[in-house]
Amino acid sequence: MLEDSLAVFRNNDVETVTPAQGVMLIDGWLQALQGDPNLEPMRQQMTELRAELQSPTPNSQRIKLLLNELANHAQQAAEAPTSEGTWTGGLESFSKLLRGFGSEL
């Protein structure tokens, strides 16, 4: 999921990423994060973001806020003392891309 998400955010701009793509990515993340209590804050933010993206009239300011909060949770998870492995660098990159993407909304 991390690599798929990084590819979407690196290769597209705000104008080309659709809410449906966001929901599809979030669905994959929710499945991947299931059962890890350390990543529960990310799951909660993603669930809220998913609901906003599926709204008949998504609120761009709310999406921006949720992306920034999700970026914060991703960065905290990557920098946690218990975090290890190559995925932590990817998660930090993901948090930076989320912040950048949110700032373009």
Secondary structure, DSSP 8 states (H G I E B T S, - for coil): -HHHHHHHHHH--TTT--HHHHHHHHHHHHHHHTT-GGGHHHHHHHHHHHHHHTSSS--HHHHHHHHHHHHHHHHHHHHSTT--STHHHHHHHHHHHHHHHHHT-
